[in-house]
């Protein structure tokens, strides 16, 4: 979400982050390198490591709301590390291909893990979890195929960030003991709709990015053909 985009562009155009990724594709920079050992990626790792702790707290039975408050606090802290790693990476120029790939994966682990645990204790419907998991799995497959086949890392998009915020707000509403009524449920429905929207958006972005990379690879030969009159 916070990784490492002017949203106002035509449907067939690339935004700045897409254009940069497409232009860098021919270099095929390694995803995992020594540059990946930095503070932003440490935040990303911490966010993923907190997932089982949050799940454990949600599944424990205790008196009062103490454990639920702990789960809410750790979830909020984990969500804030997403903003922190993106800011640090941009501020100190430590954006890496590994960070661009690992950051959204850590977000997915945090969101899916928390939702699945809430579904296990009967607070969230499983169909909502299934829709979100399907979207996250689909986007992960798209990202992986772009990396494996073309050496491309698809940057986060505005729709993806909006989706992630809506999911985390909905989860926070379920975890916060003082929030009741239908508010958490309505926030979850909104998050599901935004999740579907962002998944469709990522599909179009992946197609534009791959097409731009192919055109960049074919650029020199195409230009040569025009000069020769062929």
PARO-111762 format. One record per residue (C-alpha): x, y, z; residue in three letters. Coordinates in steps of 0.5 Angstrom, whole numbers, padded with zeros to 4 digits, always signed. Last residue first. Layout:
XYZALA...
***
This chain:
+0022-0001-0090UNK+0024+0006-0091UNK+0031+0005-0088UNK+0030+0010-0083UNK+0023+0007-0081UNK+0026+0000-0080UNK+0031+0003-0076UNK+0026+0006-0071UNK+0022-0001-0071UNK+0029-0004-0069UNK+0031+0001-0064UNK+0023+0001-0061UNK+0022-0007-0060UNK+0024-0007-0053UNK+0021-0001-0051UNK+0014-0003-0055UNK+0015-0010-0051UNK+0016-0006-0044UNK+0010-0001-0046UNK+0005-0007-0048UNK+0007-0011-0041UNK+0006-0004-0037UNK-0001-0003-0041UNK-0003-0010-0039UNK-0001-0010-0032UNK-0005-0003-0031UNK-0011-0006-0034UNK-0011-0012-0029UNK-0009-0008-0024UNK-0016-0004-0025UNK-0020-0010-0025UNK-0017-0012-0018UNK-0018-0005-0015UNK-0025-0005-0017UNK-0026-0012-0014UNK-0023-0009-0007UNK-0027-0003-0007UNK-0033-0007-0007UNK-0030-0011-0001UNK-0028-0005+0003UNK-0035-0002+0002UNK-0038-0008+0005UNK-0033-0009+0010UNK-0035-0002+0012UNK-0042-0003+0013UNK-0041-0009+0017UNK-0036-0005+0022UNK-0042+0000+0022UNK-0048-0005+0024UNK-0048-0004+0031UNK-0041-0004+0035UNK-0035+0000+0036UNK-0032+0000+0043UNK-0028-0006+0043UNK-0024-0004+0037UNK-0023-0011+0033UNK-0029-0010+0028UNK-0027-0003+0026UNK-0020-0004+0025UNK-0022-0009+0020UNK-0026-0004+0016UNK-0021+0001+0017UNK-0015-0004+0014UNK-0020-0006+0009UNK-0021+0001+0007UNK-0014+0003+0007UNK-0012-0003+0003UNK-0017-0001-0003UNK-0015+0006-0003UNK-0008+0004-0004UNK-0009-0001-0009UNK-0014+0004-0013UNK-0008+0009-0013UNK-0003+0004-0016UNK+0003+0000-0013UNK+0008-0001-0017UNK+0009-0007-0022UNK+0016-0010-0022UNK+0018-0012-0029UNK+0023-0017-0030UNK+0019-0019-0037UNK+0017-0027-0036UNK+0019-0028-0028UNK+0017-0021-0026UNK+0011-0020-0030UNK+0008-0027-0028UNK+0009-0026-0021UNK+0006-0019-0021UNK+0000-0022-0024UNK+0000-0028-0020UNK+0000-0023-0014UNK-0006-0019-0017UNK-0010-0026-0018UNK-0009-0028-0011UNK-0010-0021-0007UNK-0017-0021-0011UNK-0019-0028-0010UNK-0017-0027-0002UNK-0021-0021-0002UNK-0027-0025-0005UNK-0026-0031+0000UNK-0026-0027+0006UNK-0032-0023+0004UNK-0035-0030+0003UNK-0033-0032+0010UNK-0037-0028+0013UNK-0034-0024+0019UNK-0035-0024+0026UNK-0035-0032+0027UNK-0029-0033+0031UNK-0026-0036+0025UNK-0028-0031+0020UNK-0025-0026+0025UNK-0018-0030+0024UNK-0019-0030+0017UNK-0020-0023+0016UNK-0014-0021+0021UNK-0010-0026+0016UNK-0012-0024+0010UNK-0011-0016+0012UNK-0004-0017+0015UNK-0002-0023+0009UNK-0004-0018+0004UNK+0000-0012+0007UNK+0006-0016+0007UNK+0005-0018+0000UNK+0004-0011-0002UNK+0011-0009+0001UNK+0015-0015-0002UNK+0014-0013-0009UNK+0016-0006-0009UNK+0021-0008-0003UNK+0025-0013-0007UNK+0025-0008-0013UNK+0028-0003-0009UNK+0027+0004-0006UNK+0032+0006-0002UNK+0033+0014-0004UNK+0033+0016+0003UNK+0026+0020+0003UNK+0023+0015-0002UNK+0024+0009+0002UNK+0023+0012+0009UNK+0016+0014+0007UNK+0014+0008+0004UNK+0017+0004+0010UNK+0013+0009+0015UNK+0006+0008+0011UNK+0006+0001+0012UNK+0009+0001+0019UNK+0003+0004+0021UNK-0002-0002+0019UNK+0003-0006+0023UNK+0002-0001+0029UNK-0006-0001+0028UNK-0006-0009+0028UNK-0002-0009+0034UNK-0006-0004+0038UNK-0013-0008+0035UNK-0010-0014+0038UNK-0008-0012+0044UNK-0015-0008+0045UNK-0018-0015+0044UNK-0014-0018+0049UNK-0016-0014+0054UNK-0023-0014+0052UNK-0026-0017+0059UNK-0024-0024+0061UNK-0020-0028+0056UNK-0021-0033+0050UNK-0015-0033+0045UNK-0017-0033+0038UNK-0016-0026+0037UNK-0009-0026+0041UNK-0006-0031+0037UNK-0008-0028+0030UNK-0005-0022+0032UNK+0001-0025+0034UNK+0001-0029+0027UNK+0001-0023+0023UNK+0006-0019+0027UNK+0012-0022+0023UNK+0009-0020+0016UNK+0009-0012+0019UNK+0016-0014+0022UNK+0018-0016+0015UNK+0016-0010+0011UNK+0019-0005+0017UNK+0026-0009+0015UNK+0024-0007+0008UNK+0024+0000+0010UNK+0030+0000+0014UNK+0035-0003+0009UNK+0038-0010+0006UNK+0034-0010+0000UNK+0041-0007-0003UNK+0044-0013-0002UNK+0040-0016-0008UNK+0034-0020-0009UNK+0029-0017-0015UNK+0035-0017-0020UNK+0035-0012-0025UNK+0033-0014-0032UNK+0036-0008-0035UNK+0031-0008-0041UNK+0025-0007-0036UNK+0027+0000-0033UNK+0023+0004-0039UNK+0017+0000-0037UNK+0018+0001-0029UNK+0019+0008-0030UNK+0013+0009-0035UNK+0009+0005-0030UNK+0011+0010-0024UNK+0010+0016-0028UNK+0003+0014-0031UNK+0002+0010-0037UNK-0003+0012-0042UNK-0009+0007-0045UNK-0014+0009-0040UNK-0012+0016-0040UNK-0009+0019-0034UNK-0011+0023-0028UNK-0008+0018-0023UNK-0002+0022-0022UNK+0002+0015-0018UNK+0015+0005-0006UNK+0011+0002-0003UNK+0005+0005+0002UNK+0000+0000+0000UNK
***
